[in-house]
Amino acid sequence: MLKIKKPQAIKKIKPELPGGFRDYGTADAILRQRLIEKVRKTFEDFGFDPMETPAVERTEVLTGGERESEKIIFNVRGSREKKSDTSLRFDLTVPLARFVAANPNIPKPFKRYQLGQVWRGESPQAGRYREFLQADVDIVGTSSMDADSEIIALMYQVLINLGLNKFVIKINNRKILDGLPEFAGFPEKKLWDVLRIIDKRDKAGEGAMRKGLAKLLKNKAAEKIYEYLNIAGDTKTKLIRTRELLKNNQTSYEGIEELIQIARNLNSLEIPQVNWEIDFSIVRGLGYYTGPVFETTLLGSPELGSIFGGGRYDKLLVPFTGQKIPAVGVSLGIDRLYAILEKLGLLKKKATVTRVLILNTVPELKSELLSLAKTLRMTNINTAFYLGDDRAFQAQLAYALKKEIPYVLIYGENEAKKGTVTIKNLVTREQKEILKGNILQYFKK
């Protein structure tokens, strides 16, 4: 006798994401794509060309042997591999350096932009994800401060084009910071500890910064740092005072002169002074910056962190080429920007990109309905043909309302006899019967 096996119960799986990742539903995805299109268009307005690199790179290429980088990467191992020597990229700058080194004959200056997913194995935080979309622009092959100025001007224009105007681009120079040990009189080996404390000034406050420096440095050295950080005034005053204060340090002096060139360029480009400033406490976390650094924050919302961040990195290609190749660039975290705009209530979400839904209530007229759909689509009118199982008029209308589709097109037996179509505007509740031949004219209006 044939034994029939009892079907095994299907284990129910909880449909949840791992921490640090997020879905974008239809309304969010539509808005995110619009945001990306504006960013991409602005990049191209400035003469940057697109490029793409793989999501996976050799681990050695990504980390360069740096332990800090190794702590934040996701390693990738195939199912038949015993160990991994590849990882998911954690930014788009290192892959760019690898690409430039592998293609030494590309025309320079090389201006490129790239939009791509990156992954970081960090602890998730508000507005910070372990997978996120990053938009980078870089200029490789020129040491001119004109390139740095263009990057800053681009940052400004991207945010303006996104409808933001209450922001400030903060600018500093790592050369100035590199000269602090000589200026303040503390050991070179303590520089990074000093910079970490300075970098937290905005978040932790002046008191916490002073307390941290007092523990790390002697009183005289700490006072020198305070003197440097507390230089105030407009851009011209800050630069003149800082140049005078650090005039005996060649490295810092070079950094100040570079900032002066950038300031002159930004004024020539008519970038409003309210949207940029020299801030001598800006450090930027990564160790590969070698000159000007910059980051953007929204006014009145410093707790949201920076939107743009970047700077000059003239030594990044040395491990690949054995020589310095000057470069400057900036990164925009698209998902971080989206989260900030969402929190500030600046996003107007749209449930669908569909403009017209053609109701499918009479099977005998399907051929003509599909022809109408094709006609509308050929003229760039986003059109959906109802595909559901429930062919009742009210069910299809309810579907259109739930999807927030603005128009439904009705073509039934009565319309077929008269050579017309009925169009219902679900926003205004107006309904109009027109000749089939006038359908394109109706929607163009």
C-alpha positions in Angstrom: 0.0 0.0 0.0 1.3 3.4 -1.0 2.1 5.6 2.0 1.3 9.3 1.5 3.7 11.5 3.4 2.1 14.1 5.5 3.0 17.6 4.2 5.4 19.4 6.4 4.2 22.5 8.1 5.7 25.6 6.5 7.8 27.5 9.0 6.7 31.1 9.2 9.5 33.6 8.7 9.4 37.0 10.3 9.6 39.6 7.4 12.0 42.0 9.0 15.2 43.7 7.9 18.6 43.4 9.7 19.6 46.5 11.7 21.0 49.4 9.6 19.1 48.6 6.4 15.8 50.0 5.1 13.2 49.6 2.4 11.9 52.3 0.2 8.2 51.8 -0.6 6.7 53.2 -3.7 6.1 56.8 -2.5 9.6 57.0 -0.9 11.3 55.4 -4.0 9.6 57.9 -6.3 10.8 60.8 -4.3 14.3 59.4 -3.8 14.6 58.9 -7.6 13.6 62.5 -8.2 16.2 63.6 -5.7 18.8 61.5 -7.4 17.9 63.0 -10.8 18.4 66.5 -9.5 21.8 65.7 -8.0 22.9 63.9 -11.2 21.8 66.8 -13.4 23.7 69.3 -11.2 26.9 67.2 -11.4 26.6 67.2 -15.2 25.9 70.9 -15.3 29.4 71.4 -13.9 31.0 69.2 -16.5 31.4 66.0 -14.5 31.1 62.7 -16.4 29.6 59.5 -14.9 31.6 56.3 -14.1 30.9 53.1 -12.3 32.9 50.6 -10.4 32.1 47.1 -9.0 30.5 46.8 -5.5 33.2 44.3 -4.6 36.9 45.1 -4.4 39.9 43.3 -3.2 40.2 43.8 0.5 43.8 44.9 0.3 42.8 47.6 -2.2 40.0 48.9 0.1 41.9 49.0 3.4 45.5 49.6 2.3 46.3 47.6 5.4 44.7 50.2 7.7 43.2 48.6 10.8 40.5 51.3 11.2 39.2 50.5 7.7 39.3 46.8 8.4 36.9 47.4 11.3 34.0 48.7 9.1 34.0 46.5 6.1 31.8 43.6 5.1 33.9 40.7 3.7 32.5 38.7 0.8 33.0 35.0 0.5 31.6 32.7 -2.2 29.8 29.5 -1.1 32.8 27.4 -2.5 35.5 29.6 -1.0 37.2 28.8 2.2 38.3 32.3 3.0 37.7 35.7 1.6 40.1 38.2 0.0 37.3 40.5 -1.3 35.0 43.0 0.5 32.1 45.3 -0.3 33.3 48.8 -0.9 32.8 51.2 2.0 33.1 54.4 -0.1 33.6 55.4 -3.8 36.9 57.2 -3.4 39.2 54.2 -3.0 37.7 52.5 -6.0 38.3 55.7 -7.9 42.0 55.7 -6.9 42.3 52.1 -8.0 40.6 53.0 -11.4 42.9 56.0 -12.0 46.0 54.0 -11.2 44.8 51.2 -13.6 44.1 53.7 -16.3 47.0 56.1 -16.3 46.3 57.5 -19.8 42.9 59.0 -19.0 42.9 62.8 -19.7 43.6 64.9 -16.7 42.2 66.8 -14.9 39.8 63.8 -14.7 36.3 65.0 -13.6 34.0 62.2 -12.6 30.8 61.6 -10.6 29.5 58.3 -9.4 26.3 57.2 -7.6 26.4 53.8 -6.0 25.6 51.7 -2.9 28.3 51.4 -0.3 28.4 49.2 2.9 29.8 49.8 6.3 29.8 47.4 9.2 29.2 50.1 11.8 26.6 50.3 14.6 23.3 51.7 13.1 22.3 55.2 14.2 19.6 57.7 13.3 20.1 58.7 9.7 23.1 56.4 9.4 22.8 53.1 7.7 25.0 50.1 7.0 24.0 50.2 3.4 23.5 53.5 1.7 23.6 55.3 -1.6 26.5 57.7 -2.0 27.0 60.4 -4.6 30.6 61.4 -5.2 32.3 64.0 -7.4 36.0 64.2 -7.8 38.7 66.0 -9.8 41.9 64.1 -10.2 45.2 65.5 -11.7 45.3 69.1 -10.6 46.7 70.8 -7.4 45.0 74.1 -8.3 42.7 75.6 -5.6 40.3 76.3 -8.5 39.4 72.7 -8.3 38.6 72.8 -4.6 36.6 76.0 -5.2 34.6 74.3 -7.9 33.8 71.4 -5.6 32.5 73.8 -3.0 30.5 75.7 -5.6 29.0 72.4 -6.7 28.0 71.5 -3.1 26.2 74.9 -2.9 24.4 74.4 -6.2 23.2 70.9 -5.4 21.6 72.0 -2.2 20.0 75.1 -3.8 18.6 72.9 -6.6 17.1 70.6 -4.0 15.2 73.6 -2.5 17.5 74.0 0.6 18.9 77.5 1.4 19.5 77.4 5.2 22.9 75.7 5.2 26.5 76.5 5.7 29.6 74.9 4.1 32.4 74.9 6.6 35.9 75.0 5.3 39.3 74.3 6.8 42.7 73.0 5.8 44.5 70.0 7.2 47.8 71.7 6.6 46.9 74.2 9.2 46.0 71.4 11.6 49.2 69.6 10.8 51.2 72.6 12.0 49.5 72.7 15.4 52.2 70.5 17.3 54.9 73.0 16.3 52.7 76.1 17.0 51.3 74.9 20.3 54.4 73.0 21.5 53.2 69.4 21.9 54.6 66.1 20.6 53.6 65.1 17.0 52.4 61.7 18.1 49.6 63.4 20.1 48.2 65.3 17.0 45.5 62.8 16.1 44.3 62.7 19.8 44.1 66.5 19.7 42.2 66.5 16.4 39.7 63.9 17.7 38.9 66.2 20.6 38.6 69.3 18.4 36.4 67.4 15.9 33.8 66.8 18.7 33.6 70.5 19.6 30.2 71.1 18.0 28.6 68.0 19.4 30.2 67.8 22.9 30.5 71.6 23.4 33.3 74.0 24.3 33.5 72.8 27.9 34.0 69.2 27.0 36.7 70.1 24.5 38.6 72.1 27.0 38.4 69.4 29.5 39.7 66.8 27.0 42.6 69.0 25.9 43.5 69.8 29.5 43.9 66.1 30.2 46.0 65.5 27.1 48.2 68.6 27.0 50.2 70.9 29.2 48.4 74.2 30.1 50.5 76.3 27.8 49.9 74.0 24.8 46.2 73.8 25.5 45.9 77.6 25.7 47.6 77.9 22.3 45.0 75.6 20.9 42.2 77.7 22.4 43.8 80.8 20.9 43.8 79.3 17.5 40.2 77.9 17.7 38.8 81.2 19.0 39.9 83.4 16.2 36.7 85.2 15.2 35.4 87.7 12.7 34.4 87.7 9.0 36.3 85.6 6.5 39.0 88.2 5.7 39.6 88.9 9.4 39.9 85.2 10.3 42.4 84.5 7.6 44.5 87.6 8.3 44.6 86.9 12.0 45.4 83.2 11.5 48.1 83.9 9.0 49.7 86.3 11.5 49.3 83.8 14.4 50.9 80.9 12.5 53.3 82.8 10.3 56.4 81.0 11.7 55.0 77.6 10.6 55.5 76.9 6.9 52.9 74.0 6.7 50.2 76.0 8.4 51.1 79.1 6.3 50.6 77.2 3.1 47.2 76.0 4.3 46.1 79.5 5.0 47.2 80.8 1.6 45.2 78.0 0.0 42.1 79.1 2.0 42.7 82.7 0.8 42.7 81.5 -2.8 39.5 79.5 -2.2 37.8 82.5 -0.5 38.6 84.8 -3.5 37.2 82.2 -5.9 34.0 81.8 -4.0 33.5 85.5 -4.0 34.1 85.6 -7.7 31.6 82.8 -8.2 29.1 84.9 -6.1 28.5 82.1 -3.6 26.6 83.9 -0.8 28.7 84.4 2.3 25.8 83.2 4.5 26.2 79.8 3.0 30.0 79.3 3.6 32.5 80.1 6.3 36.0 79.3 7.4 35.8 77.1 10.5 39.2 76.1 12.0 37.7 73.3 14.1 36.7 71.2 11.0 38.9 68.1 10.9 37.1 65.4 8.8 37.6 61.9 10.2 39.6 60.1 7.5 43.4 60.2 7.6 44.0 60.6 3.9 43.1 64.3 3.6 46.1 66.5 2.8 44.7 70.0 2.2 41.4 71.8 2.2 38.5 70.0 3.9 34.8 70.9 3.9 31.5 69.7 5.2 27.9 71.0 5.1 25.4 71.3 7.9 21.9 72.6 8.0 21.4 75.8 10.0 19.5 75.2 13.2 19.8 71.5 13.0 23.5 70.6 13.9 22.3 67.4 15.5 21.5 66.0 12.1 25.2 66.0 11.2 26.8 66.8 7.9 25.2 66.3 4.5 28.2 66.8 2.3 31.8 66.0 3.3 35.1 65.8 1.6 38.4 67.5 0.8 41.8 67.2 -0.9 43.6 63.9 -0.8 46.9 64.1 -2.8 48.4 61.0 -1.3 45.7 58.4 -1.8 47.1 57.1 -5.1 50.6 56.6 -3.8 50.1 52.9 -2.8 48.9 52.2 -6.4 51.2 54.4 -8.4 54.2 55.2 -6.2 53.7 58.9 -6.7 51.5 61.7 -5.7 48.6 62.5 -8.0 46.6 65.5 -6.7 42.9 65.0 -6.2 39.9 66.6 -4.5 36.4 65.5 -4.0 33.2 65.3 -1.9 30.6 62.8 -1.0 26.9 63.2 -0.6 25.0 60.6 1.4 21.7 60.3 -0.5 20.0 58.2 2.2 21.2 60.5 4.9 20.0 63.5 3.0 16.6 61.8 2.5 16.3 61.0 6.2 17.1 64.6 7.1 14.6 66.1 4.6 12.0 63.6 5.8 12.6 64.6 9.5 12.3 68.3 8.6 9.0 67.7 6.8 10.4 68.9 3.5 9.3 66.0 1.3 6.0 65.9 -0.6 5.4 62.2 -1.3 3.6 60.9 -4.3 2.1 57.5 -4.2 2.6 56.6 -7.9 4.2 57.8 -11.2 1.1 56.5 -13.1 -1.0 59.3 -14.6 -3.8 57.3 -16.2 -5.4 54.0 -15.4 -7.4 52.4 -18.2 -10.3 50.5 -16.7 -10.8 47.0 -18.0 -14.5 46.2 -17.6 -15.5 44.8 -21.0 -13.4 41.8 -22.1 -14.6 42.2 -25.7 -13.0 45.6 -25.9 -9.6 44.6 -24.6 -7.9 44.9 -27.9 -9.0 48.6 -28.3 -8.2 49.3 -24.6 -4.6 48.0 -25.1 -4.3 50.1 -28.3 -5.4 53.2 -26.2 -2.7 52.3 -23.6 0.0 52.1 -26.3 -1.1 55.5 -27.8 -0.8 57.2 -24.4 2.5 55.5 -23.6 4.1 56.5 -26.9 3.5 60.1 -26.1 5.2 59.8 -22.6 2.0 59.7 -20.6 2.5 57.1 -17.9 -0.4 54.7 -18.4 -1.5 51.6 -16.6 -3.9 49.0 -17.9 -5.9 47.4 -15.0 -4.7 43.8 -14.5 -6.7 42.7 -11.4 -9.0 39.8 -11.2 -12.0 41.8 -10.0 -13.5 43.4 -13.2 -16.2 45.3 -11.3 -16.2 49.1 -12.1 -16.3 50.1 -8.5 -13.4 47.8 -7.6 -11.2 49.2 -10.3 -12.1 52.8 -9.3 -11.3 52.0 -5.7 -7.9 50.7 -6.8 -7.2 54.0 -8.7 -8.2 56.0 -5.7 -6.0 54.0 -3.3 -3.1 54.3 -5.7 -3.7 58.0 -6.0 -3.8 57.8 -9.8 -5.1 61.2 -11.0 -7.1 60.0 -14.0 -9.1 56.9 -15.1 -10.1 56.3 -18.7 -13.4 54.6 -19.2 -14.2 52.9 -22.5 -17.3 50.7 -22.4 -20.0 49.7 -24.9 -21.6 53.1 -24.9 -18.3 54.9 -25.7 -17.4 52.3 -28.3 -20.7 53.0 -30.2 -20.1 56.8 -30.2 -16.3 56.7 -30.8 -15.6 58.4 -27.5 -13.8 57.9 -24.2 -14.8 59.1 -20.8 -12.1 60.5 -18.6 -12.6 61.0 -14.9 -10.3 63.3 -12.9 -10.1 61.7 -9.5 -8.6 64.9 -8.0 -11.3 67.4 -9.0 -14.0 64.7 -9.4 -14.8 66.1 -12.9 -15.8 63.7 -15.7 -15.7 64.5 -19.4 -16.6 62.5 -22.5 -14.4 63.3 -25.5 -13.7 61.9 -29.0 -11.1 59.1 -29.1 -9.1 61.2 -31.5 -8.8 64.1 -29.0 -7.4 62.0 -26.2 -3.8 63.2 -26.6 -4.9 66.8 -26.8 -6.8 66.4 -23.6 -3.8 65.2 -21.6 -1.4 67.6 -23.2 -3.6 70.5 -21.8 
